[in-house]
Every structure is written in C-alpha cells, then in structure tokens.
Amino acid sequence: EKFIAKGFIHDFSDIYHLERYRNEIVSMEGFGEKSYVNLMESINKTRNCALPSFINALGIANVGLATSKLLCKFYGYSLEKLMDSEAMQVSQIEGIGDVIAGGFCNYMQDEKNRDLLQKLAKELTFDEAPPMGAQPLEGKTFVVTGSLIHYASRNDLKAEIEALGGKVAGSVSKNTECLINNDTESSSSKNKKAKELGIPILSEDEFLEKYMKE
C-alpha cells in the first residue's frame, strides 16, 4: 500500500521494477538496506512459476487452480493461446461450463488485461509443461473435508486428484494416504478417525506442496 501511495506501483508488472526506487525505499520508515534486499530476493523468486499457478493468481471469477490446469493443458501450456481463447471452445473442455468459459474469455479479451498479461509475460519464465499422461497420485486414496481456499469446491479438487491417477473416498480408512482439512485441529469425526489410524492430516497448502507441486 505504501508503494502504491508513493506511485511506485501502478499495476502488477511494476513490482518487478522496484529497483528504480531503491533509494526511496531504503529511506522509508520501517525499511532499510536489509529489508530492501530481502524484498527484491522474494520478488525475483516469483519470476519462475508454473503457468496454471499464474492463471490462478489472476483472480478470474470461478477460475481456481484446478480449472487453470485444465485450461493450460487444453491450450498446450501456451499463454498466447490462452489469451486468444474463445468461449465456445473453452466450454467444450470437460469440467468447464458456459459461465466459467464466458468469464475467462471476457477477461482475456479485455484490452487492459491483455496489456497487463503481456507486460507480466516479459518478466516471467513459465515452467515446462508436465509430461503427458503423468499419474503421480496413482494408487493413492485421499479424503477431503471442510472448506477449501484454492479450489471452488471439493468436487474441483476431487477432479484434479482423479486426473492425476488418485482416488477420493468419503471416509477415512487404513488405506487413506492423507486427510485434507484446512482445520487440522478440528474435532470432526474424520479428524478423530485419522488420528486413531495414524493417517496424516494436511492443510490444503500442505497437500499442494507435497503432492501437487508443479
């Protein structure tokens, strides 16, 4: 907020050019040389990212990480092709309906958004597309409970797990790989069962980091 107020940042792409204001930032209250260096290191680490994570971070309505992965897979992990997508084509992707397709394509066709995406594309390097047919979750069974942050619904997460070869069950058993619950300390029956059986209880972020990292 301070950087925006001072005019350092007008859109997301400006984050990658804060070195222009090094002297001003270092002299700001609460900052210093060490804080500036740490800030720039953190920003530069984001220059390499997975395209689905990038699309997810745009905040397009109803387009979560799972939908972003479906879109990227369909368009060959090409930002250019995603930007030129058409609603009629997108709506044919299994798991994506007319409303989501329309909202996504409207976002991509907006001139301001396109300009921002082109600016960001010059600053970022996207990871290579995952190998076709990869099934990293094959043979693993998961249970999902509670509200989610990165997915629009449990079905959204379920669809992605199944697409990667895994299974989603409705109850915890000795065959459960892990229970996904953002409230890891919940006293719910699923949490209690998982603890009784020694099944790991992972938050959504922990699950993504361990099993779904790009």
N, C-alpha and C positions, 0 to 999 in steps of 0.2 A: 504494500500500500504506500509506503514511503517513497519507493522508486517511481510509482505511478504518479504520485502527487508532485514529484520533482520533475516529471517529464522524461524520465529515463526509459520508461516502458509505455508504449502505445498499443502494441499487440504482442502475442506470444513470441514472435520471432526476435523481438528486441532483447529478450532475455539472454540471447547468445551474443550480444554486443555490449554488455555492461562494462567491458574493459575500456570503452570510450569515456566512462565516467569514474575511472579508478580513483582519481584524486578526491573527487566529491564524495564518493562512497566511504573511503578511508577516513575522511574527516567528519562523517556523520556521527551523531550521538549513538552509542551502542555498537559502533563498528570500529574497525582498526585494520591494520595490515593483515593480521592473522585471520580475522573474520572474513576479510575480502578474499584472501587466498582460498580459504575453505569453501566459500560460496562459489567461486569460479571452478574449483575442482568438482564440486557437486553438480554444477550445471554441465560441465564438459562430459561427465559420466553419462548424461542423458543423450548425448549425441549419437550413440549406438543403441538402437532399440528394435524391437520386433514390430512389424507393420500392424498386426492386429492390436497390439497394445497402444500404438499411436492412434489408430482409428477410434478405439475405445475411449481414449483420453480426450477426444474432441467434444465429448458430451452431447452427441446427437441423440435425440429422444428415442428411447426404446432400443438403442444400439449398444448392447453390452459387449463384454469380451467374447462370449460365445458367438454372437451374431457377427462380430467383427472378424472372427476367424473364418466363419462360413463365407463371408463376402470376399476376404482375401484369397481364400482357396479357390473360389469360383473365378476370380479375376487374375489368377496366376501370381498373386503377391505383387501386383503392379499398382502403384499409387496412381499412375497416369490413367490406367484402365478404370480404376475405381472412380476417378474424377469424371470420367466420361460415361459412367453407367446410366442406364435407363430403367425407369420404374418397372416397365413391363417385363424386362429381362430379369431384374433383381427379384421380382415377386415369384419367379419360377424356381428360385433356389429353395430346396426343401428346408423348412424351418423358418422361412421368412415370408410374412404375409404382405398384403397390399398396403396396409397402413405403414409398416416399417419401411417397405420399399419406397413408398412415396416420400416419407420424411427424409430418408437417407439421400435420395436423388435430389430432392429440393435443396438440401444442404450443399451437396456437391455442385449444384448448378448456380448457386448464389455467387455473384461476382466477388463480393468481399471475402467470402470463404475461400474461393478458388485462389484469390491473390494471397491470402494468408498461407494456404497449403503450399503454394509454390515457393513462398519465402522460407517456410519451415523445411521443405524438401532440400533446399540448398544447404541447410545447416546440419541435417541428419543423415546418418547412414543406417539403412534398414538391414536387419539380419537376413541371411539367406532363407529361402522358403524351406520348411521341413520336408524331408523325403516323403514322396507319395507312398501311401499305404502304411505309414508308421503306426504301430499299435503299442505304444509304451505302457498302456494300462491293461494289456491282455492278461487275463487270469486273476485280476484284482476286483474285489467287490467292495463298494462304498455305500455308506448310509448318509443321507443329507437331512438335516433338521434345522428348524429355526429360520430366521430371516437372513437374506443374503445382501451383500454390498455390491459385488462386481457383476452379478447376474440378475436379470429382470425377474427370474423365478427359479424355483427348484428344477422345474422341467427343463429350463435353459441349461443349467449345469448338468443335469442328467443326460441331455442330448450330447453334450460335448464329451462327457466321460465315455458314453457308449460309442461315440465316433472314434475314440482312441482305443477301443477294444475292451474297456472296462464294463462293469455292471453296477447298477444301483439297486439296492434292496430296500425294503420298507422297514426292516427291523435288524437290530444288531445281533450277530451270532459269532461263534468262534471262527467263522470263515471271513469275517469282515476285516478288510485291510485297515480302515480307519473310519471314525465317525466325524463328519464335517459339521461343526456347530460353532458359530461365532461367539456364543456364550458358553465357553469351555467349562465354566464353573456352575452351570445350570444344574438344578436338582431334578431335571426331567428323567423320565423312565429310561430313555435311550442313553443318556449320560451315565446313569446308575448301572445299566447293563454293561456298557462299555468298560467301566471301571472294574466291575466284577470279573469280566473276562480278560482284562488287561489289554483291551483294544485302545490304541491311541485316539485321543480326541483333539482334532486340529481345527483351528480357526480357518476361515476361508483363505486368508492371506498365507497361512502356513501351508495349507493344502496346495495352493497355486505355486508357491515357492518350491515345494518338494516334488510335486507330480506334474505340474503343467508349465514349468518354466520354459520359455521359448529358447 
